[in-house]
Amino acid sequence: MINIALFGPPGAGKGTQSAFLIEKYDLFYISTGDILRKELAEETRLGLEAKSIIAAGKLVSDEIIVQILEKTIKENSQSGGFLFDGFPRTTIQAYILEGLMTKLNTSLNCLISIEVPEDESVARLVNRGLTSGRSDDNELIIRNRLKEYEEKTLPVLNYYKEKGNYIAIDGHQGIAEVTAQIEEIINKEFSKKLMNVVIFGYPGCGRGSLGMELSKKYGLEYISTGRMLEEEISAGTDLGKKITQIYETGELVPDEIVVPLLIRKIKNSKTVKGFIFKGFPRTLVQSYILDGILMKHNTSIRKIIDIQVSTLELIARLDRRSKTSHCKPYDTSTEKIVRRLKEHEDKTIPVIDKYKEIHDVVIVNGEAPFEVVFERMAVEIEKGFKNLR
């Protein structure tokens, strides 16, 4: 999903470029005037409330506008994103949009401003008036409209300039050239989107092997908390010695140790297409931590996969693993294995339930042969990549 605000003075060609964006990127077009008129026509609760305000000769408040916006976005969440035309019109509305986007777990990618010199805008609109018959296409009215546009939008443009997602385009060029520039901007925005996958499943379900193979296939960075902790152990660091002691008890390594390692790993991975997380988050607290870390990097979780395997099969697999060189410290006894499975049930299942409320959690049967499970998961990741666009 991509969200864009398109600005430009009268005569800049916003209508033409909007049509292109809607068609090319499957965006839902949002003009506050249009969505307000829709509510009025359908006589919804918000529409009737707005109607009474308009009848009293007053302007419809931002309080009502934001509710209509939220309703419109939720009703059209399956689109490729949203194109905001002429909104936000004030810095207050810019803050409103920011908060609304955050609430809906998304954001405004950029504000594209098609900039045209005043004389050029006047010439275009006067020329349009020769054929359109529009009474407002005369020079005096046009210059007043341009002045009003500049006065109202300058603070908004400055807001996004400070935020760093304001992009100006020279609208003096031909239509094709402007379109090409806009397309380049959007393609760059898509390239910023990371495919972040969280793989859940009880110990022994195959998360590690599957996650590593999927990361190779799709150019994703595989982040395993277990692997990071084992690297500390292998290096013989003081932290590694502390981790070994915790492993011997069969308990989970505390967040104070795991989180700094995770942050360092993400920070050092600068050119990847995304991440596959295995072993994190394991608790509700960790789920909020991960959401916060990803948000700081202007990204979020894109796909959640839960590999399901029966308890008897899990115990059999972990028992077999305990007799190999891949044995984990918590595989060394049936008691530790059962404790680890119970810990997953008590602490991690609630995390999956939380994500089910805001994401589609894909359930994959992990008892099939490795190649079959791998292909099932690969299909889901490919769907995730498609949804980035």
N, C-alpha and C positions, 0 to 999 in steps of 0.2 A: 504494500500500500504506500502511495505517495500523496502528500497533501501540499497544495500550492496556492498561494494568494497571487492573483494577477492584477497589477495596477497599470495605469496609464491614463493620460489626459484624454478628453474627448478627441476623437480623430486619430488616436494612436494605433487603432487596428485590433483592439482587444477582442472584439466579436469574432473576427476571422481566426485569431490565434486560439481563442477559447474553443471554437468548433474543432480545430485541429487536435488540441489536447484531449478533449472529451473522447474523440474517435480513436486517436492513437493509443491512449493509455487507459481507456475505460474509466474515466473519471466521472464522478457525479458533480454536476454543476450546481453551485450554491450562490444564489443572489438573494440577499435578505428581502429585497422587494418581492421576488418571485415566491419565496417560501411563505412570506407573510400573506400574500394574496391567496395562496393555496389554502392556508388555514382559514382565512376569511370566507372563501368560497365553500369550504367543507363544513363551515360553522362548528369547528371543534371548540373545546373549552377555551383554548388559547386564542382561537380566532374570534370568538364572541367577546372575550375580554379585550382584545385589541380593537374590535369594532366599536365598543363603547367608548374607548379612549379617543379613537379617531373622530367619532361623532361629537365629542366634546371639544374638538378642535385642538387636541394635544398630540404630541409625538409619542409613538409607541416606545415604551421604556426598554432599556437593555435587559431588564429583568425578564421581560416577555420574549425578547429576541433570542436570548441565550437558551431559553427553554425550547423554542422552536428549532433552533440550530441543533441542540442535542437530540431532539426527537428525529429530525431529518437525517442526521448522521447515523443514528442507531438503526433507522429503518432501511438505510442503504449501505450497510456495513459490508455487503458482499461485492461492492464495486472495487475498482482498482485503486481508489483514493478519492480525494475531493478537491475541486477547483473552486476557490473562493473569489468571487468577482465583486470588487468594491467593498469588501469586508476584510479586516476591520477598518472603520472610517476614523476612529479616534484612538488615542493611546489607551484609554480606558477599555475600549473594545479589544485592543491588542492583548491586554492583560486577561480579559475575559476569555478570549480564544485560547490563550496559553493554558489557562486553568482547565478549560473544557477539554482540550486535547489531552492533557495529563490525566484527567479523570477517565477518559476513554482509552487510555493506554496507547496513545499515539502522539504525534507532534506535527507542527507545521514545518515541512522540510525547508521551504524557502519562499521569499516574496520576490517575484519577478516584476520589475518595473520597466515598461516599454516607454522610453523617454524620447519625446519629440519636441523640438523648438516651438515656441508659441506661434510664430508666423507660419510654420509648416502646418500646425494643427488648424489654424484659421483657414489657410488656403484649401486644405483637404475638405473641411466641413462646408465652406462656401461652395466649393465645387460639387459636393454631395447635394447641397440645397438646390442646385440647378435642376436636378432630376428627381429628388426625393419629395419636393413640395412641402418639406417640414418648415413650419413657421419659425422654429428656433435656430435654423441654419442661416442666420445672418450675422454679419461681423460683430455688431455691438453685443448681441446676446452671447455669441460664441466667446468673446473676450471676457465677458463677465463669468461665464461658466469655467473658463480656464483659470481665472483668478481665484474663484471659489475652490476649485480642485486643488490648486497649489497651497492655499491657506489651510485647508482641512487635512490634506494628506501629508504635508511636510513633517509634522510631528510623528506620524505613523511610520513614515519611511526612516526617520532618524532612529526610532525605536528599534527597527529591524537592522539598521546599519550597526548600531551598538551591539546588538545581539549576534551579528556576524552572519546572518542568513539573508541579507538583502543583495540582490543581483540586478544590476542595471543593464538594459539592452538599448542599443542605438536604434530607435524606431524610424529614423530617417532613411534607413535602408529599404530595399524592396521586401515584399511579403515573404518570398522564399528565403531570403537571407535571415530575416527575423525568425522565421520558423526553424531554420537550421540551428540558430543560436539557442533557441529555447530547447530544442531536442538535445543538444549537447549538454545543456545544464541539467536536464532531467536524467540523462544517462549517467552523468557524474553522481547525481544523488542516488541512483540505483546502485552504483558501484560502492557506495558507503555502507549499504545495508549488509549486515552480516547474518549468515545462516547459523543461528545458535540452537543447538539441539541438546536436550537433557534426556539421558537414558536412565530409566528407573528399572528396578527388578531386584529380587532377593539375591543375596550372595549365592553364586553357583549357577545363575541363569545364563551366563555367557556375555554379560555386559562388556567386560573388558576386551575380549577377543573380537566381538562384533563392532565395538566402538572404534578400535584401532583400524580394522579393515575398512570401515566406512570413512574414517578420516583420510585414509590414503586415497580412496576412490574419488572423494569429492574435494580434496585440498583443504580440509578443515583441520584445525589444531585440536588434537586429542588432549583433554585435561582430565587426568585421573588423580584424585587426591591420594589414592593409595600409592601410585607411582611416585608422586612428589615426595611423599613421606618416606618411601623406600630409598629414594635418592639421598635423603638426609642421613638415613641409617648407614647406607653404603659408604658415604663420605666420612662417616665416623664423627660427625659434628656433635656438639653438646646437645643440640636439638634432637639429633638422631637417637642419641642415648635415651633421652626422655621419652621419645616416641616408642622405642623398644619396650620400655617399662610399661607403658600404657597398653601396648599390644598384648603383653603377657597376661594382663588382667582380662582381656577380651572386651574392654570398653572402647567407646569411640574416642578418637583424638579430639580434644577441645578446640573450639573455634579460634581461640587466641593463637593457636599454632597453625591451623589450616588456612585461615583467611589471609594472613600476610603472604603465604606461599602462593595462594590462588591469585591475589592481586598482582604479585610480581610476575607470574606466568602470563597473565593477560597483558600486562603492560609491555612485556618484552616481545609479544607476538604482534608485530606491526603490519604485516602484509598478508595476513590470512583472510580467507573468505568467510570464516566463522569458527565456531568452537563446538566440540562435542564434549559435554560434561558427564563424567561417570563418577559416581560416589559423592557428588555434591549437586544439589542440597540433599541432606539426609534428615534434616529437622525443619520445622516451621520457621525457626529463627534463621537458619541458613537460607531458606527460600527467600526471605526478605532481604538478607544480605546480598544474595546473588542478583536479585532484581535491582538493588541499589547500585551494585558495582557496574552492571551492564548499562544502567541508565546514565551513569557518570561518563560512560564511553559512547553515549548517544545510540545505544542499541538495546535489544531486549531478546527474550526467549522467543524463538520462532516455531519450534516443534518439540513436543514431549512424547516420548515413546516409553511404554511400560511393558517389559518382557515378562510374561507370566509362565511359571513352571510349577508343577505340583510339589508339595512339601516333601513327599517321599523321594521324588526324583532329585530335588535339591540336596537332600541329605546324602543320597547315593553319590552324586557328583562330587560333593565336598569331601566325602570320605575317600573317594578315589584320588582326588587331588592331594590329599594329605600324604599319600604314599609316593608322590612325585617331587621333582625339583621345583615345581611351581607352588608347593605347599605354603600357605599363609600362616602366620602365627596363630590365627584364630581357627585353623583347620585341625589342630593337633589332638583334639578330643571331641567326642560326641557332645559332651557338656558345653564346650565352647561354641560348637556349631549351632546347637539348639538355642543358646543364649543370643548368638548373633542374629539368627532368623527371627527370634522373638523381638529383638531390639528394632529390627527393620519394620516389623508389624506395628509396634507401638509408636515409633517415632517417624517413620517415613511414609507409611500409608496415609496419615493425615496430610502430609505435604502433597501427595498425589491428589487427594480429595480437594485440597485448596486450589490446585491448578485446574482441576476439572471445572471449577466455577468460572474461570476466565480464559481457558484454553481448551482446544480439542486434544484430549489425551488419547493417543493411539495405542490400543491394546494389541500386542503381538504374541502369538503362541510360541514360546521358546522351546517346546519339546520336539519340534521338527528337526531334521538334519540342519547342520550349520548353514549350508548353502541356501536352504529354503528360507530360514529365518533371516539371513543376510539380505536376500532379494526382497523379502517383505518390507524390511526396514529401508532398503534403498529406494523402493517405490515411494515411501512416505517422505523421505528426504527430498526426492526430486519434486514431489508435489510442493514441498516447502519452498524450494528454489523458485518455482513458478509463481507462487503467491507473493514473492518479494517484488514482483514487477506489477 
